[in-house]
Amino acid sequence: MVGRKFTLPKLAIGIALTLLTLMMFIPVINIFARAFSNPDKLHELTGLGVIPKGFSLINFQVVLSNPIVGQAIGNSLFITVVGTCFSLFFTTITAYVLTRKNLVGKTPIMIFLIIIMIFEPGYVQEYFVMKDLHLLDSLWSMVMYRMINVFYLVIMMRFIEDIPESLMEAARIDGAGHMRVFVRIVLPLSRIPLLTIGMFYAIAKWNEFFKSSIFLSSPNKTVLQVLLRQFVVERDTSTLVGISDLLKNSSIAQLDFNSLKAATIVVAMVPILMLYPIILKYYTSGVMEGGVKE
């Protein structure tokens, strides 16, 4: 095996990428350090320190003791899980239909979808659509909202087009219809794009706060990102921790606001961070290997 040559351009690129990684990674670790630091020793954590001073979970106890936070987490999980499943199913089945060679009107449909992707509707139009569908102040409004992303649909179409047609022809000869071909052949061979696009959908559903604040008005329908914005950006401490029983303790009442803010960010960040290692585990090469024997 020929060794890799060491050159100055490669060294410069490596140093630049390392610095860029640290610029993005250190602030995140600093947030975790502030969230887990002992309140009595927090003053020792200065700047972008990455090592917690002491260890305490009191910030998370204060944040999670509020029932509104628990309800918001449940709402966000429902929207993310159900919305991602719906979006993946309809995106994939639509991509399968649009890749059929005998589909009538394929070109006009694609032109219409591209126009939709380029010229997105305004907020007022989307609001009145949800109102006419009687979905306002319902979690289903966020599940149904932009269920199919046209850009992801095009990506899925490209992957399905790469599936050997001989596999589908063999299934049709054996009497399989379109739905069986879709379930038994297309879905198993599209595992990697499904995971990738599913991750994109999940992140978008989890992080959506603006449309949630418009479509969802009841306190018990709020999502975690809306609470996070109220507390971190608008500094509305009464909404998040004002009714917590733990605040009756005088020492807890003196908790640092930035530590509580860091704990809230961690609570909103961890669920989506846990998604990455789960998905990356399934990224394997040779997914098409053995599919066709010629």
Secondary structure, DSSP 8 states (H G I E B T S, - for coil): -------HHHHHHHHHHHHHHHHHHHHHHHHHHHHHS-GGGGGG--TT--S-SS---HHHHHHHTSHHHHHHHHHHHHHHHHHHHHHHHHHHHHHHHHT-TT-TTHHHHHHHHHHHHHS---HHHHHHHHHHTT-TTSHHHHHHTT-S-HHHHHHHHHHHHTS-HHHHHHHHHTT--HHHHIIIIIHHHTHHHHHHHHHHHHHHHHH--HHHHHH--SGGG--HHHHHIIIIIS--HHHHHTT-GGGGSHHHHT--HHHHHHHHHHHHHHHHHTHHHHHHTT--S-TTTTS---
